């Protein structure tokens, strides 16, 4: 009789055990989320520097609409280095998943990409899946905008003078994708679609800032440049540092963290 009762209680005990496991997991997840959310936020800064003589930018050979584009003094944009070595257009974004986002952050925003001055403005555009990309033409001549998506449906549209086309990529792209104009072959730019607000593009002096990052936890970042693709090694404070697949990990302090000068060998861009 006792053995029968014991057998009848076993399913109940198993059920109680499962319930307690679920409660423990939920409590742990809730505690972690609360701890993460309560942590202070800081800014990650740094500067990418060309570790050599800055290369001279070449003039663009204008072969189409010379009366409009030929007088603009266009220069190649694939690698732009300032006089003191700052590398423009290095792209960084957080790879760490499920990071808490800053309060009040707008979603589903509209991001503009303009055909202006016979070039794309900006040279590097960043957006999130679900944002709207507004492609404009501010030039007095027609353009074509082709975006070489891999995860999203390809985009290849003519943009009339004063025209506007909109699209809404729904999926993240692994890396920045090429943007080009088939009418004016020198026109190139790049579009990053990543589901994170923690993105930066270096300015004309090579500086970057990623604001409102959680502090005190290890974060992983991807580093990419349109010409070199993944940046896999830099020299920092006189020591060479290798970044496997162009990724590095770091913690941001409560007052923010400055990575200083990150020097990149010219060979990376060959």
KAUR-V94453 format. One record per helix or strand of 2 or more residues. SS is the DSSP state (~ for helix, > for strand). FROM is the first residue (numbers start at 1). LEN is the number of residues. If there is no record, write none. Layout:
ss/from/len
SS/FROM/LEN
SS/FROM/LEN
This chain:
ss/from/len
~/2/37
>/41/10
~/66/7
>/86/2
>/90/5
>/110/6
>/120/2
>/124/4
>/132/6
>/143/5
>/155/5
>/164/4
>/177/4
>/188/6
>/199/3
>/207/8
>/218/8
>/229/2
>/233/4
>/239/4
~/244/3
>/247/5
>/257/8
~/266/4
